[in-house]
């Protein structure tokens, strides 16, 4: 069984400005990878989704890859 990336690295809050970490959790089509595939816990998956959406809105991450 895999463990949550953020729990193992002792990351409490996911920052939307840290795009290198956020890019690990989006697929080549810039979609958010589901919790089942990433093995992220529920709390961090919600924070991750919120951070990715904020980063997209501020043009730090793409909405789609063409």
PyMOL Python script that loads the backbone (N, CA, C, O; Angstrom):
from pymol import cmd

cmd.read_pdbstr("""\
ATOM      1  N   UNK A   1       0.834  -1.200   0.000  1.00  0.00           N
ATOM      2  CA  UNK A   1       0.000   0.000   0.000  1.00  0.00           C
ATOM      3  C   UNK A   1       0.870   1.251   0.000  1.00  0.00           C
ATOM      4  O   UNK A   1       1.797   1.381   0.799  1.00  0.00           O
ATOM      5  N   UNK A   2       0.555   2.164  -0.906  1.00  0.00           N
ATOM      6  CA  UNK A   2       1.292   3.420  -0.962  1.00  0.00           C
ATOM      7  C   UNK A   2       0.783   4.369   0.116  1.00  0.00           C
ATOM      8  O   UNK A   2      -0.319   4.219   0.643  1.00  0.00           O
ATOM      9  N   UNK A   3       1.619   5.341   0.422  1.00  0.00           N
ATOM     10  CA  UNK A   3       1.229   6.339   1.407  1.00  0.00           C
ATOM     11  C   UNK A   3       1.155   7.708   0.749  1.00  0.00           C
ATOM     12  O   UNK A   3       1.723   7.929  -0.320  1.00  0.00           O
ATOM     13  N   UNK A   4       0.465   8.600   1.386  1.00  0.00           N
ATOM     14  CA  UNK A   4       0.264   9.955   0.880  1.00  0.00           C
ATOM     15  C   UNK A   4       1.609  10.676   0.744  1.00  0.00           C
ATOM     16  O   UNK A   4       2.414  10.687   1.676  1.00  0.00           O
ATOM     17  N   UNK A   5       1.840  11.275  -0.425  1.00  0.00           N
ATOM     18  CA  UNK A   5       3.076  12.012  -0.696  1.00  0.00           C
ATOM     19  C   UNK A   5       3.265  13.155   0.297  1.00  0.00           C
ATOM     20  O   UNK A   5       4.376  13.391   0.772  1.00  0.00           O
ATOM     21  N   UNK A   6       2.195  13.854   0.606  1.00  0.00           N
ATOM     22  CA  UNK A   6       2.284  15.031   1.471  1.00  0.00           C
ATOM     23  C   UNK A   6       2.440  14.649   2.941  1.00  0.00           C
ATOM     24  O   UNK A   6       3.119  15.351   3.690  1.00  0.00           O
ATOM     25  N   UNK A   7       1.820  13.546   3.363  1.00  0.00           N
ATOM     26  CA  UNK A   7       1.971  13.090   4.746  1.00  0.00           C
ATOM     27  C   UNK A   7       3.392  12.575   4.991  1.00  0.00           C
ATOM     28  O   UNK A   7       3.984  12.857   6.033  1.00  0.00           O
ATOM     29  N   UNK A   8       3.937  11.822   4.034  1.00  0.00           N
ATOM     30  CA  UNK A   8       5.281  11.278   4.215  1.00  0.00           C
ATOM     31  C   UNK A   8       6.346  12.359   4.198  1.00  0.00           C
ATOM     32  O   UNK A   8       7.368  12.228   4.871  1.00  0.00           O
ATOM     33  N   UNK A   9       6.124  13.435   3.435  1.00  0.00           N
ATOM     34  CA  UNK A   9       7.080  14.542   3.381  1.00  0.00           C
ATOM     35  C   UNK A   9       6.765  15.635   4.402  1.00  0.00           C
ATOM     36  O   UNK A   9       7.398  16.691   4.412  1.00  0.00           O
ATOM     37  N   UNK A  10       5.772  15.367   5.263  1.00  0.00           N
ATOM     38  CA  UNK A  10       5.391  16.278   6.342  1.00  0.00           C
ATOM     39  C   UNK A  10       5.022  17.676   5.830  1.00  0.00           C
ATOM     40  O   UNK A  10       5.445  18.688   6.391  1.00  0.00           O
ATOM     41  N   UNK A  11       4.229  17.710   4.759  1.00  0.00           N
ATOM     42  CA  UNK A  11       3.749  18.973   4.194  1.00  0.00           C
ATOM     43  C   UNK A  11       2.335  19.195   4.700  1.00  0.00           C
ATOM     44  O   UNK A  11       1.431  18.421   4.387  1.00  0.00           O
ATOM     45  N   UNK A  12       2.141  20.249   5.482  1.00  0.00           N
ATOM     46  CA  UNK A  12       0.820  20.520   6.073  1.00  0.00           C
ATOM     47  C   UNK A  12      -0.107  21.226   5.086  1.00  0.00           C
ATOM     48  O   UNK A  12      -1.255  20.821   4.902  1.00  0.00           O
ATOM     49  N   UNK A  13       0.401  22.286   4.452  1.00  0.00           N
ATOM     50  CA  UNK A  13      -0.393  23.075   3.514  1.00  0.00           C
ATOM     51  C   UNK A  13       0.236  22.993   2.129  1.00  0.00           C
ATOM     52  O   UNK A  13       1.455  23.086   1.989  1.00  0.00           O
ATOM     53  N   UNK A  14      -0.595  22.819   1.110  1.00  0.00           N
ATOM     54  CA  UNK A  14      -0.109  22.752  -0.268  1.00  0.00           C
ATOM     55  C   UNK A  14      -0.191  24.154  -0.855  1.00  0.00           C
ATOM     56  O   UNK A  14      -1.261  24.763  -0.884  1.00  0.00           O
ATOM     57  N   UNK A  15       0.947  24.661  -1.324  1.00  0.00           N
ATOM     58  CA  UNK A  15       1.023  26.024  -1.836  1.00  0.00           C
ATOM     59  C   UNK A  15       0.781  26.044  -3.345  1.00  0.00           C
ATOM     60  O   UNK A  15       1.402  25.271  -4.075  1.00  0.00           O
ATOM     61  N   UNK A  16      -0.102  26.906  -3.821  1.00  0.00           N
ATOM     62  CA  UNK A  16      -0.411  26.985  -5.243  1.00  0.00           C
ATOM     63  C   UNK A  16       0.758  27.532  -6.054  1.00  0.00           C
ATOM     64  O   UNK A  16       0.798  27.348  -7.270  1.00  0.00           O
ATOM     65  N   UNK A  17       1.721  28.208  -5.399  1.00  0.00           N
ATOM     66  CA  UNK A  17       2.866  28.778  -6.116  1.00  0.00           C
ATOM     67  C   UNK A  17       3.965  27.756  -6.385  1.00  0.00           C
ATOM     68  O   UNK A  17       4.866  28.005  -7.186  1.00  0.00           O
ATOM     69  N   UNK A  18       3.891  26.606  -5.717  1.00  0.00           N
ATOM     70  CA  UNK A  18       4.885  25.556  -5.897  1.00  0.00           C
ATOM     71  C   UNK A  18       4.446  24.659  -7.064  1.00  0.00           C
ATOM     72  O   UNK A  18       3.928  23.563  -6.850  1.00  0.00           O
ATOM     73  N   UNK A  19       4.658  25.131  -8.286  1.00  0.00           N
ATOM     74  CA  UNK A  19       4.140  24.436  -9.464  1.00  0.00           C
ATOM     75  C   UNK A  19       4.869  23.134  -9.752  1.00  0.00           C
ATOM     76  O   UNK A  19       4.296  22.245 -10.384  1.00  0.00           O
ATOM     77  N   UNK A  20       6.114  22.991  -9.311  1.00  0.00           N
ATOM     78  CA  UNK A  20       6.850  21.750  -9.561  1.00  0.00           C
ATOM     79  C   UNK A  20       6.176  20.570  -8.864  1.00  0.00           C
ATOM     80  O   UNK A  20       6.099  19.479  -9.429  1.00  0.00           O
ATOM     81  N   UNK A  21       5.693  20.777  -7.657  1.00  0.00           N
ATOM     82  CA  UNK A  21       4.985  19.711  -6.937  1.00  0.00           C
ATOM     83  C   UNK A  21       3.617  19.478  -7.569  1.00  0.00           C
ATOM     84  O   UNK A  21       3.193  18.333  -7.723  1.00  0.00           O
ATOM     85  N   UNK A  22       2.931  20.543  -7.932  1.00  0.00           N
ATOM     86  CA  UNK A  22       1.588  20.407  -8.507  1.00  0.00           C
ATOM     87  C   UNK A  22       1.624  19.677  -9.848  1.00  0.00           C
ATOM     88  O   UNK A  22       0.688  18.950 -10.180  1.00  0.00           O
ATOM     89  N   UNK A  23       2.699  19.864 -10.624  1.00  0.00           N
ATOM     90  CA  UNK A  23       2.803  19.204 -11.934  1.00  0.00           C
ATOM     91  C   UNK A  23       2.876  17.691 -11.815  1.00  0.00           C
ATOM     92  O   UNK A  23       2.545  16.985 -12.768  1.00  0.00           O
ATOM     93  N   UNK A  24       3.301  17.180 -10.669  1.00  0.00           N
ATOM     94  CA  UNK A  24       3.361  15.729 -10.461  1.00  0.00           C
ATOM     95  C   UNK A  24       1.967  15.117 -10.415  1.00  0.00           C
ATOM     96  O   UNK A  24       1.799  13.919 -10.646  1.00  0.00           O
ATOM     97  N   UNK A  25       0.975  15.940 -10.117  1.00  0.00           N
ATOM     98  CA  UNK A  25      -0.377  15.437  -9.910  1.00  0.00           C
ATOM     99  C   UNK A  25      -1.335  15.819 -11.025  1.00  0.00           C
ATOM    100  O   UNK A  25      -2.550  15.719 -10.857  1.00  0.00           O
ATOM    101  N   UNK A  26      -0.802  16.259 -12.170  1.00  0.00           N
ATOM    102  CA  UNK A  26      -1.635  16.462 -13.360  1.00  0.00           C
ATOM    103  C   UNK A  26      -1.069  15.619 -14.495  1.00  0.00           C
ATOM    104  O   UNK A  26       0.147  15.467 -14.615  1.00  0.00           O
ATOM    105  N   UNK A  27      -1.949  15.072 -15.324  1.00  0.00           N
ATOM    106  CA  UNK A  27      -1.517  14.191 -16.410  1.00  0.00           C
ATOM    107  C   UNK A  27      -1.084  15.016 -17.630  1.00  0.00           C
ATOM    108  O   UNK A  27      -1.185  16.243 -17.605  1.00  0.00           O
ATOM    109  N   UNK A  28      -0.605  14.365 -18.691  1.00  0.00           N
ATOM    110  CA  UNK A  28      -0.143  15.118 -19.874  1.00  0.00           C
ATOM    111  C   UNK A  28      -1.207  16.001 -20.532  1.00  0.00           C
ATOM    112  O   UNK A  28      -0.876  16.936 -21.261  1.00  0.00           O
ATOM    113  N   UNK A  29      -2.478  15.704 -20.275  1.00  0.00           N
ATOM    114  CA  UNK A  29      -3.555  16.532 -20.816  1.00  0.00           C
ATOM    115  C   UNK A  29      -3.964  17.628 -19.846  1.00  0.00           C
ATOM    116  O   UNK A  29      -4.969  18.305 -20.067  1.00  0.00           O
ATOM    117  N   UNK A  30      -3.197  17.813 -18.772  1.00  0.00           N
ATOM    118  CA  UNK A  30      -3.399  18.849 -17.746  1.00  0.00           C
ATOM    119  C   UNK A  30      -4.645  18.614 -16.907  1.00  0.00           C
ATOM    120  O   UNK A  30      -5.215  19.558 -16.360  1.00  0.00           O
ATOM    121  N   UNK A  31      -5.068  17.362 -16.803  1.00  0.00           N
ATOM    122  CA  UNK A  31      -6.189  17.017 -15.927  1.00  0.00           C
ATOM    123  C   UNK A  31      -5.644  16.586 -14.572  1.00  0.00           C
ATOM    124  O   UNK A  31      -4.543  16.043 -14.485  1.00  0.00           O
ATOM    125  N   UNK A  32      -6.408  16.826 -13.525  1.00  0.00           N
ATOM    126  CA  UNK A  32      -6.003  16.426 -12.186  1.00  0.00           C
ATOM    127  C   UNK A  32      -6.140  14.907 -12.070  1.00  0.00           C
ATOM    128  O   UNK A  32      -7.189  14.342 -12.380  1.00  0.00           O
ATOM    129  N   UNK A  33      -5.067  14.255 -11.619  1.00  0.00           N
ATOM    130  CA  UNK A  33      -5.077  12.801 -11.480  1.00  0.00           C
ATOM    131  C   UNK A  33      -5.896  12.431 -10.241  1.00  0.00           C
ATOM    132  O   UNK A  33      -5.720  13.042  -9.187  1.00  0.00           O
ATOM    133  N   UNK A  34      -6.788  11.439 -10.349  1.00  0.00           N
ATOM    134  CA  UNK A  34      -7.642  11.082  -9.214  1.00  0.00           C
ATOM    135  C   UNK A  34      -6.878  10.478  -8.037  1.00  0.00           C
ATOM    136  O   UNK A  34      -5.752   9.999  -8.172  1.00  0.00           O
ATOM    137  N   UNK A  35      -7.519  10.520  -6.911  1.00  0.00           N
ATOM    138  CA  UNK A  35      -6.948  10.067  -5.643  1.00  0.00           C
ATOM    139  C   UNK A  35      -6.530   8.598  -5.680  1.00  0.00           C
ATOM    140  O   UNK A  35      -5.528   8.226  -5.069  1.00  0.00           O
ATOM    141  N   UNK A  36      -7.274   7.773  -6.379  1.00  0.00           N
ATOM    142  CA  UNK A  36      -6.952   6.345  -6.464  1.00  0.00           C
ATOM    143  C   UNK A  36      -5.589   6.116  -7.117  1.00  0.00           C
ATOM    144  O   UNK A  36      -4.850   5.220  -6.709  1.00  0.00           O
ATOM    145  N   UNK A  37      -5.259   6.905  -8.111  1.00  0.00           N
ATOM    146  CA  UNK A  37      -3.993   6.711  -8.828  1.00  0.00           C
ATOM    147  C   UNK A  37      -2.817   7.354  -8.119  1.00  0.00           C
ATOM    148  O   UNK A  37      -1.691   6.870  -8.238  1.00  0.00           O
ATOM    149  N   UNK A  38      -3.050   8.437  -7.382  1.00  0.00           N
ATOM    150  CA  UNK A  38      -1.937   9.142  -6.738  1.00  0.00           C
ATOM    151  C   UNK A  38      -1.694   8.686  -5.309  1.00  0.00           C
ATOM    152  O   UNK A  38      -0.636   8.966  -4.747  1.00  0.00           O
ATOM    153  N   UNK A  39      -2.649   7.990  -4.711  1.00  0.00           N
ATOM    154  CA  UNK A  39      -2.565   7.530  -3.313  1.00  0.00           C
ATOM    155  C   UNK A  39      -2.404   8.676  -2.326  1.00  0.00           C
ATOM    156  O   UNK A  39      -1.730   8.531  -1.306  1.00  0.00           O
ATOM    157  N   UNK A  40      -3.012   9.797  -2.622  1.00  0.00           N
ATOM    158  CA  UNK A  40      -3.004  10.952  -1.716  1.00  0.00           C
ATOM    159  C   UNK A  40      -4.217  10.830  -0.807  1.00  0.00           C
ATOM    160  O   UNK A  40      -5.287  10.416  -1.253  1.00  0.00           O
ATOM    161  N   UNK A  41      -4.058  11.188   0.473  1.00  0.00           N
ATOM    162  CA  UNK A  41      -5.183  11.093   1.403  1.00  0.00           C
ATOM    163  C   UNK A  41      -6.263  12.132   1.047  1.00  0.00           C
ATOM    164  O   UNK A  41      -6.007  13.074   0.297  1.00  0.00           O
ATOM    165  N   UNK A  42      -7.439  11.946   1.585  1.00  0.00           N
ATOM    166  CA  UNK A  42      -8.590  12.786   1.233  1.00  0.00           C
ATOM    167  C   UNK A  42      -8.352  14.258   1.529  1.00  0.00           C
ATOM    168  O   UNK A  42      -8.664  15.123   0.712  1.00  0.00           O
ATOM    169  N   UNK A  43      -7.797  14.535   2.700  1.00  0.00           N
ATOM    170  CA  UNK A  43      -7.552  15.919   3.089  1.00  0.00           C
ATOM    171  C   UNK A  43      -6.596  16.603   2.114  1.00  0.00           C
ATOM    172  O   UNK A  43      -6.854  17.720   1.666  1.00  0.00           O
ATOM    173  N   UNK A  44      -5.505  15.937   1.790  1.00  0.00           N
ATOM    174  CA  UNK A  44      -4.532  16.540   0.885  1.00  0.00           C
ATOM    175  C   UNK A  44      -5.033  16.576  -0.560  1.00  0.00           C
ATOM    176  O   UNK A  44      -4.652  17.469  -1.316  1.00  0.00           O
ATOM    177  N   UNK A  45      -5.879  15.626  -0.955  1.00  0.00           N
ATOM    178  CA  UNK A  45      -6.434  15.661  -2.307  1.00  0.00           C
ATOM    179  C   UNK A  45      -7.315  16.895  -2.488  1.00  0.00           C
ATOM    180  O   UNK A  45      -7.293  17.527  -3.544  1.00  0.00           O
ATOM    181  N   UNK A  46      -8.094  17.240  -1.455  1.00  0.00           N
ATOM    182  CA  UNK A  46      -8.924  18.456  -1.539  1.00  0.00           C
ATOM    183  C   UNK A  46      -8.058  19.700  -1.621  1.00  0.00           C
ATOM    184  O   UNK A  46      -8.335  20.597  -2.416  1.00  0.00           O
ATOM    185  N   UNK A  47      -7.005  19.764  -0.801  1.00  0.00           N
ATOM    186  CA  UNK A  47      -6.078  20.908  -0.855  1.00  0.00           C
ATOM    187  C   UNK A  47      -5.369  20.963  -2.203  1.00  0.00           C
ATOM    188  O   UNK A  47      -5.178  22.040  -2.769  1.00  0.00           O
ATOM    189  N   UNK A  48      -4.981  19.798  -2.713  1.00  0.00           N
ATOM    190  CA  UNK A  48      -4.287  19.721  -3.992  1.00  0.00           C
ATOM    191  C   UNK A  48      -5.159  20.241  -5.126  1.00  0.00           C
ATOM    192  O   UNK A  48      -4.700  21.018  -5.963  1.00  0.00           O
ATOM    193  N   UNK A  49      -6.411  19.813  -5.151  1.00  0.00           N
ATOM    194  CA  UNK A  49      -7.349  20.259  -6.181  1.00  0.00           C
ATOM    195  C   UNK A  49      -7.538  21.769  -6.131  1.00  0.00           C
ATOM    196  O   UNK A  49      -7.532  22.440  -7.163  1.00  0.00           O
ATOM    197  N   UNK A  50      -7.704  22.292  -4.931  1.00  0.00           N
ATOM    198  CA  UNK A  50      -7.878  23.728  -4.763  1.00  0.00           C
ATOM    199  C   UNK A  50      -6.636  24.492  -5.234  1.00  0.00           C
ATOM    200  O   UNK A  50      -6.750  25.526  -5.893  1.00  0.00           O
ATOM    201  N   UNK A  51      -5.464  23.983  -4.897  1.00  0.00           N
ATOM    202  CA  UNK A  51      -4.211  24.644  -5.280  1.00  0.00           C
ATOM    203  C   UNK A  51      -3.995  24.610  -6.789  1.00  0.00           C
ATOM    204  O   UNK A  51      -3.547  25.595  -7.375  1.00  0.00           O
ATOM    205  N   UNK A  52      -4.310  23.481  -7.417  1.00  0.00           N
ATOM    206  CA  UNK A  52      -4.163  23.377  -8.874  1.00  0.00           C
ATOM    207  C   UNK A  52      -5.109  24.344  -9.572  1.00  0.00           C
ATOM    208  O   UNK A  52      -4.723  25.002 -10.539  1.00  0.00           O
ATOM    209  N   UNK A  53      -6.337  24.433  -9.091  1.00  0.00           N
ATOM    210  CA  UNK A  53      -7.305  25.345  -9.705  1.00  0.00           C
ATOM    211  C   UNK A  53      -6.890  26.804  -9.522  1.00  0.00           C
ATOM    212  O   UNK A  53      -7.075  27.617 -10.428  1.00  0.00           O
ATOM    213  N   UNK A  54      -6.332  27.140  -8.362  1.00  0.00           N
ATOM    214  CA  UNK A  54      -5.834  28.501  -8.146  1.00  0.00           C
ATOM    215  C   UNK A  54      -4.672  28.806  -9.074  1.00  0.00           C
ATOM    216  O   UNK A  54      -4.610  29.884  -9.665  1.00  0.00           O
ATOM    217  N   UNK A  55      -3.751  27.856  -9.204  1.00  0.00           N
ATOM    218  CA  UNK A  55      -2.586  28.046 -10.069  1.00  0.00           C
ATOM    219  C   UNK A  55      -3.014  28.197 -11.527  1.00  0.00           C
ATOM    220  O   UNK A  55      -2.411  28.971 -12.270  1.00  0.00           O
ATOM    221  N   UNK A  56      -4.041  27.469 -11.940  1.00  0.00           N
ATOM    222  CA  UNK A  56      -4.556  27.617 -13.301  1.00  0.00           C
ATOM    223  C   UNK A  56      -5.148  29.003 -13.509  1.00  0.00           C
ATOM    224  O   UNK A  56      -4.914  29.640 -14.536  1.00  0.00           O
ATOM    225  N   UNK A  57      -5.908  29.460 -12.539  1.00  0.00           N
ATOM    226  CA  UNK A  57      -6.563  30.771 -12.646  1.00  0.00           C
ATOM    227  C   UNK A  57      -5.523  31.888 -12.756  1.00  0.00           C
ATOM    228  O   UNK A  57      -5.745  32.872 -13.462  1.00  0.00           O
ATOM    229  N   UNK A  58      -4.395  31.741 -12.066  1.00  0.00           N
ATOM    230  CA  UNK A  58      -3.336  32.750 -12.096  1.00  0.00           C
ATOM    231  C   UNK A  58      -2.318  32.493 -13.198  1.00  0.00           C
ATOM    232  O   UNK A  58      -1.268  33.135 -13.231  1.00  0.00           O
ATOM    233  N   UNK A  59      -2.618  31.549 -14.113  1.00  0.00           N
ATOM    234  CA  UNK A  59      -1.787  31.224 -15.265  1.00  0.00           C
ATOM    235  C   UNK A  59      -0.420  30.662 -14.884  1.00  0.00           C
ATOM    236  O   UNK A  59       0.547  30.834 -15.626  1.00  0.00           O
ATOM    237  N   UNK A  60      -0.330  29.996 -13.740  1.00  0.00           N
ATOM    238  CA  UNK A  60       0.907  29.315 -13.364  1.00  0.00           C
ATOM    239  C   UNK A  60       0.928  27.898 -13.941  1.00  0.00           C
ATOM    240  O   UNK A  60       1.994  27.342 -14.206  1.00  0.00           O
ATOM    241  N   UNK A  61      -0.257  27.326 -14.131  1.00  0.00           N
ATOM    242  CA  UNK A  61      -0.410  26.021 -14.756  1.00  0.00           C
ATOM    243  C   UNK A  61      -1.415  26.146 -15.912  1.00  0.00           C
ATOM    244  O   UNK A  61      -2.298  27.003 -15.871  1.00  0.00           O
ATOM    245  N   UNK A  62      -1.286  25.305 -16.929  1.00  0.00           N
ATOM    246  CA  UNK A  62      -2.223  25.385 -18.058  1.00  0.00           C
ATOM    247  C   UNK A  62      -3.564  24.721 -17.745  1.00  0.00           C
ATOM    248  O   UNK A  62      -3.633  23.794 -16.938  1.00  0.00           O
ATOM    249  N   UNK A  63      -4.614  25.197 -18.381  1.00  0.00           N
ATOM    250  CA  UNK A  63      -5.914  24.542 -18.291  1.00  0.00           C
ATOM    251  C   UNK A  63      -5.916  23.293 -19.165  1.00  0.00           C
ATOM    252  O   UNK A  63      -6.464  22.259 -18.782  1.00  0.00           O
ATOM    253  N   UNK A  64      -5.292  23.395 -20.357  1.00  0.00           N
ATOM    254  CA  UNK A  64      -5.165  22.259 -21.278  1.00  0.00           C
ATOM    255  C   UNK A  64      -3.796  22.317 -21.929  1.00  0.00           C
ATOM    256  O   UNK A  64      -3.152  23.365 -21.976  1.00  0.00           O
ATOM    257  N   UNK A  65      -3.366  21.163 -22.431  1.00  0.00           N
ATOM    258  CA  UNK A  65      -2.144  21.106 -23.230  1.00  0.00           C
ATOM    259  C   UNK A  65      -2.552  20.793 -24.658  1.00  0.00           C
ATOM    260  O   UNK A  65      -3.139  19.744 -24.923  1.00  0.00           O
ATOM    261  N   UNK A  66      -2.251  21.680 -25.560  1.00  0.00           N
ATOM    262  CA  UNK A  66      -2.639  21.477 -26.960  1.00  0.00           C
ATOM    263  C   UNK A  66      -1.560  20.768 -27.743  1.00  0.00           C
ATOM    264  O   UNK A  66      -1.727  20.518 -28.937  1.00  0.00           O
TER     265      UNK A  66
END
""", "prot")
cmd.dss("prot")
cmd.show_as("cartoon", "prot")
cmd.util.cbc("prot")
cmd.orient("prot")
